[in-house]
């Protein structure tokens, strides 16, 4: 329930330790599987990323507290080993642009990161079906004072910043131009989008 900072699982988790990231998600989809972040959550509509503060058998303590009401049915937790997480790292004062008509990838990618950031970066001319910033399965990502401009694909699913299955993000003091859809919220919880232009 909302405000909970402890969960009891049906069996003691193997390898889960204090300081690791954990995702609480529901309801369980029958086709969730795989080892990559890209297909980890399937179609679960609710996901919150938390940090483990204690593990005792099948009882897990975490922070921040659950930020949702009316979770029912089978609630599931997922986690990856500490070696799969990049922590407290960032990129600052960089400029990115794709030259010519060549294909590229997302400029800034955060996959399974813990307290990572982009500060004062400039991205220009993102390729079709790509994003200026892709935030997937992260905890406390911070994007501040960045300048993101121009997208070659102006379709309805074109996003400047795409956060998915992440929590506690801060997107603040950024400048966006020539970008049709700045940021959707797909499984994003406990986050702030503020003072952007």
TORLUMZA-92996 format. One record per residue (C-alpha): residue number from 1; residue in three letters; z, y, x. Coordinates in steps of 0.25 Angstrom, whole numbers, plus 2048, in hexadecimal, padded with zeros to 3 digits. Each point is the difference from the previous one (the first is absolute). Example, Ala and Ser with C-alpha at 12.3 -4.5 7.8 and 13.67 -1.06 7.14 Angstrom:
# residues 2
@pos:1 | code:ALA | z:81F | y:7EE | x:831
@pos:2 | code:SER | z:7FE | y:80E | x:806
This chain:
# residues 197
@pos:1 | code:UNK | z:800 | y:800 | x:800
@pos:2 | code:UNK | z:7FF | y:80F | x:804
@pos:3 | code:UNK | z:80A | y:803 | x:80B
@pos:4 | code:UNK | z:802 | y:7F2 | x:805
@pos:5 | code:UNK | z:801 | y:7FE | x:80F
@pos:6 | code:UNK | z:802 | y:7F1 | x:800
@pos:7 | code:UNK | z:7F8 | y:7F4 | x:7FC
@pos:8 | code:UNK | z:803 | y:7F2 | x:7FF
@pos:9 | code:UNK | z:7F4 | y:7F6 | x:803
@pos:10 | code:UNK | z:7FE | y:7F2 | x:7FB
@pos:11 | code:UNK | z:801 | y:7FB | x:80E
@pos:12 | code:UNK | z:805 | y:806 | x:80D
@pos:13 | code:UNK | z:7F4 | y:807 | x:807
@pos:14 | code:UNK | z:7FC | y:7FB | x:80E
@pos:15 | code:UNK | z:7FE | y:80A | x:80B
@pos:16 | code:UNK | z:804 | y:80C | x:7F8
@pos:17 | code:UNK | z:80A | y:809 | x:808
@pos:18 | code:UNK | z:806 | y:80E | x:7FF
@pos:19 | code:UNK | z:7F6 | y:80B | x:803
@pos:20 | code:UNK | z:7F4 | y:7F9 | x:7FB
@pos:21 | code:UNK | z:7F7 | y:805 | x:7F5
@pos:22 | code:UNK | z:800 | y:7F9 | x:7F3
@pos:23 | code:UNK | z:7F8 | y:801 | x:7F3
@pos:24 | code:UNK | z:805 | y:7FE | x:7F2
@pos:25 | code:UNK | z:7F5 | y:7FE | x:7F6
@pos:26 | code:UNK | z:7FE | y:7FB | x:7F2
@pos:27 | code:UNK | z:7FA | y:7F9 | x:7F9
@pos:28 | code:UNK | z:7FC | y:7F5 | x:808
@pos:29 | code:UNK | z:7F1 | y:7FD | x:800
@pos:30 | code:UNK | z:7FB | y:7F2 | x:800
@pos:31 | code:UNK | z:7F5 | y:803 | x:80B
@pos:32 | code:UNK | z:809 | y:807 | x:80A
@pos:33 | code:UNK | z:7FE | y:7FA | x:80E
@pos:34 | code:UNK | z:7FA | y:802 | x:80E
@pos:35 | code:UNK | z:806 | y:805 | x:80D
@pos:36 | code:UNK | z:7FA | y:80E | x:800
@pos:37 | code:UNK | z:806 | y:80D | x:7FA
@pos:38 | code:UNK | z:7F3 | y:802 | x:7F9
@pos:39 | code:UNK | z:802 | y:7F5 | x:7F5
@pos:40 | code:UNK | z:80F | y:7FE | x:801
@pos:41 | code:UNK | z:804 | y:806 | x:7F3
@pos:42 | code:UNK | z:7F5 | y:7FC | x:7F7
@pos:43 | code:UNK | z:800 | y:807 | x:7F3
@pos:44 | code:UNK | z:80F | y:803 | x:7FF
@pos:45 | code:UNK | z:802 | y:80D | x:7FA
@pos:46 | code:UNK | z:80E | y:804 | x:805
@pos:47 | code:UNK | z:803 | y:800 | x:80F
@pos:48 | code:UNK | z:80B | y:807 | x:808
@pos:49 | code:UNK | z:801 | y:7FF | x:80F
@pos:50 | code:UNK | z:80F | y:800 | x:805
@pos:51 | code:UNK | z:807 | y:7FE | x:80D
@pos:52 | code:UNK | z:80A | y:7F4 | x:801
@pos:53 | code:UNK | z:80E | y:804 | x:803
@pos:54 | code:UNK | z:807 | y:7F3 | x:7FF
@pos:55 | code:UNK | z:7FD | y:7F1 | x:7FE
@pos:56 | code:UNK | z:80A | y:7F6 | x:7FC
@pos:57 | code:UNK | z:7FA | y:7F3 | x:7FB
@pos:58 | code:UNK | z:7F8 | y:803 | x:7F4
@pos:59 | code:UNK | z:806 | y:80E | x:7FE
@pos:60 | code:UNK | z:7F8 | y:80B | x:806
@pos:61 | code:UNK | z:805 | y:80F | x:801
@pos:62 | code:UNK | z:7F5 | y:80B | x:801
@pos:63 | code:UNK | z:7FE | y:80F | x:800
@pos:64 | code:UNK | z:7FB | y:808 | x:7F8
@pos:65 | code:UNK | z:804 | y:7FB | x:7F2
@pos:66 | code:UNK | z:7F7 | y:7FA | x:7F6
@pos:67 | code:UNK | z:7F8 | y:80C | x:7FA
@pos:68 | code:UNK | z:7FB | y:7F9 | x:7F3
@pos:69 | code:UNK | z:805 | y:7FC | x:7F2
@pos:70 | code:UNK | z:7FD | y:7F4 | x:7F8
@pos:71 | code:UNK | z:7FC | y:7F6 | x:80B
@pos:72 | code:UNK | z:7FF | y:7F3 | x:7F9
@pos:73 | code:UNK | z:7FB | y:7F2 | x:802
@pos:74 | code:UNK | z:7FF | y:7FA | x:80E
@pos:75 | code:UNK | z:803 | y:80B | x:80B
@pos:76 | code:UNK | z:7FB | y:7FC | x:80E
@pos:77 | code:UNK | z:803 | y:805 | x:80E
@pos:78 | code:UNK | z:7F7 | y:800 | x:80B
@pos:79 | code:UNK | z:801 | y:803 | x:80F
@pos:80 | code:UNK | z:7FA | y:7FE | x:80D
@pos:81 | code:UNK | z:806 | y:7FE | x:80E
@pos:82 | code:UNK | z:805 | y:80C | x:808
@pos:83 | code:UNK | z:7F5 | y:7FE | x:80A
@pos:84 | code:UNK | z:7F5 | y:803 | x:7F5
@pos:85 | code:UNK | z:806 | y:80E | x:7FE
@pos:86 | code:UNK | z:7FD | y:80D | x:807
@pos:87 | code:UNK | z:80D | y:809 | x:800
@pos:88 | code:UNK | z:802 | y:80F | x:803
@pos:89 | code:UNK | z:7F2 | y:803 | x:805
@pos:90 | code:UNK | z:7F6 | y:80A | x:7FD
@pos:91 | code:UNK | z:7F4 | y:808 | x:803
@pos:92 | code:UNK | z:800 | y:810 | x:802
@pos:93 | code:UNK | z:7F6 | y:80B | x:803
@pos:94 | code:UNK | z:7F3 | y:7F7 | x:800
@pos:95 | code:UNK | z:7F3 | y:803 | x:7FA
@pos:96 | code:UNK | z:7F6 | y:7F5 | x:7FA
@pos:97 | code:UNK | z:7F2 | y:801 | x:7FC
@pos:98 | code:UNK | z:7F5 | y:7F5 | x:7FE
@pos:99 | code:UNK | z:7F3 | y:805 | x:806
@pos:100 | code:UNK | z:7F2 | y:7FE | x:7FB
@pos:101 | code:UNK | z:7FE | y:7F6 | x:7F5
@pos:102 | code:UNK | z:808 | y:7F4 | x:806
@pos:103 | code:UNK | z:80A | y:7F9 | x:7F8
@pos:104 | code:UNK | z:80F | y:801 | x:803
@pos:105 | code:UNK | z:80D | y:7FC | x:7FC
@pos:106 | code:UNK | z:80C | y:807 | x:7FA
@pos:107 | code:UNK | z:805 | y:80B | x:809
@pos:108 | code:UNK | z:80F | y:7FE | x:7FF
@pos:109 | code:UNK | z:805 | y:7F2 | x:7FD
@pos:110 | code:UNK | z:80E | y:7FC | x:7FD
@pos:111 | code:UNK | z:802 | y:7F1 | x:7FE
@pos:112 | code:UNK | z:80E | y:7FB | x:7FE
@pos:113 | code:UNK | z:806 | y:80B | x:808
@pos:114 | code:UNK | z:80F | y:805 | x:800
@pos:115 | code:UNK | z:802 | y:80F | x:801
@pos:116 | code:UNK | z:7F3 | y:804 | x:806
@pos:117 | code:UNK | z:7F8 | y:80D | x:7FF
@pos:118 | code:UNK | z:7F4 | y:809 | x:801
@pos:119 | code:UNK | z:802 | y:80E | x:804
@pos:120 | code:UNK | z:7F6 | y:80B | x:802
@pos:121 | code:UNK | z:7F4 | y:7F7 | x:800
@pos:122 | code:UNK | z:7F2 | y:804 | x:7FB
@pos:123 | code:UNK | z:7F6 | y:7F6 | x:7FA
@pos:124 | code:UNK | z:7F2 | y:804 | x:7FC
@pos:125 | code:UNK | z:7F5 | y:7F9 | x:7F9
@pos:126 | code:UNK | z:805 | y:7F3 | x:7FC
@pos:127 | code:UNK | z:7F6 | y:7F5 | x:7FD
@pos:128 | code:UNK | z:7FD | y:7F9 | x:7F3
@pos:129 | code:UNK | z:80B | y:7F7 | x:7FB
@pos:130 | code:UNK | z:80A | y:805 | x:80A
@pos:131 | code:UNK | z:80C | y:809 | x:800
@pos:132 | code:UNK | z:805 | y:80B | x:809
@pos:133 | code:UNK | z:80E | y:7F9 | x:7FF
@pos:134 | code:UNK | z:803 | y:7F2 | x:7FC
@pos:135 | code:UNK | z:80F | y:7FD | x:7FE
@pos:136 | code:UNK | z:802 | y:7F1 | x:7FC
@pos:137 | code:UNK | z:80D | y:7F9 | x:7FF
@pos:138 | code:UNK | z:808 | y:80A | x:807
@pos:139 | code:UNK | z:80E | y:806 | x:800
@pos:140 | code:UNK | z:803 | y:80F | x:802
@pos:141 | code:UNK | z:7F2 | y:805 | x:805
@pos:142 | code:UNK | z:7FF | y:80E | x:802
@pos:143 | code:UNK | z:7F3 | y:808 | x:800
@pos:144 | code:UNK | z:802 | y:80F | x:803
@pos:145 | code:UNK | z:7F7 | y:80C | x:804
@pos:146 | code:UNK | z:7F3 | y:7F8 | x:800
@pos:147 | code:UNK | z:7F3 | y:806 | x:7FC
@pos:148 | code:UNK | z:7F6 | y:7F6 | x:7F9
@pos:149 | code:UNK | z:7F2 | y:804 | x:7FC
@pos:150 | code:UNK | z:7F3 | y:7FA | x:7FB
@pos:151 | code:UNK | z:7FD | y:7F2 | x:7FA
@pos:152 | code:UNK | z:7F2 | y:7FB | x:800
@pos:153 | code:UNK | z:803 | y:7F8 | x:7F3
@pos:154 | code:UNK | z:804 | y:808 | x:7F4
@pos:155 | code:UNK | z:802 | y:7F5 | x:7F6
@pos:156 | code:UNK | z:80D | y:7FE | x:7F8
@pos:157 | code:UNK | z:806 | y:7F6 | x:809
@pos:158 | code:UNK | z:7FF | y:809 | x:80C
@pos:159 | code:UNK | z:80E | y:805 | x:805
@pos:160 | code:UNK | z:804 | y:808 | x:80C
@pos:161 | code:UNK | z:80D | y:7FA | x:801
@pos:162 | code:UNK | z:802 | y:7F2 | x:7FB
@pos:163 | code:UNK | z:80F | y:7FB | x:7FF
@pos:164 | code:UNK | z:802 | y:7F1 | x:7FB
@pos:165 | code:UNK | z:80C | y:7F8 | x:7FF
@pos:166 | code:UNK | z:808 | y:80A | x:808
@pos:167 | code:UNK | z:80E | y:808 | x:7FE
@pos:168 | code:UNK | z:807 | y:80C | x:804
@pos:169 | code:UNK | z:7F3 | y:808 | x:805
@pos:170 | code:UNK | z:800 | y:80F | x:803
@pos:171 | code:UNK | z:7F2 | y:806 | x:7FE
@pos:172 | code:UNK | z:803 | y:80F | x:803
@pos:173 | code:UNK | z:7F9 | y:80D | x:805
@pos:174 | code:UNK | z:7F2 | y:7FA | x:801
@pos:175 | code:UNK | z:7F3 | y:807 | x:7FD
@pos:176 | code:UNK | z:7F5 | y:7F8 | x:7F9
@pos:177 | code:UNK | z:7F2 | y:805 | x:7FD
@pos:178 | code:UNK | z:7F3 | y:7FA | x:7FB
@pos:179 | code:UNK | z:808 | y:7F4 | x:7FC
@pos:180 | code:UNK | z:7FE | y:7FC | x:7F1
@pos:181 | code:UNK | z:80C | y:7F8 | x:7FF
@pos:182 | code:UNK | z:80C | y:803 | x:809
@pos:183 | code:UNK | z:80A | y:7F5 | x:7FD
@pos:184 | code:UNK | z:802 | y:7F5 | x:7F5
@pos:185 | code:UNK | z:80E | y:7F9 | x:800
@pos:186 | code:UNK | z:7FD | y:7F1 | x:800
@pos:187 | code:UNK | z:80E | y:7F9 | x:801
@pos:188 | code:UNK | z:806 | y:80D | x:807
@pos:189 | code:UNK | z:80F | y:802 | x:7FD
@pos:190 | code:UNK | z:80B | y:80A | x:804
@pos:191 | code:UNK | z:7F6 | y:809 | x:807
@pos:192 | code:UNK | z:7FC | y:80F | x:800
@pos:193 | code:UNK | z:7F3 | y:807 | x:800
@pos:194 | code:UNK | z:803 | y:80F | x:801
@pos:195 | code:UNK | z:7FB | y:80D | x:806
@pos:196 | code:UNK | z:7F2 | y:7FB | x:802
@pos:197 | code:UNK | z:7F4 | y:809 | x:7FE
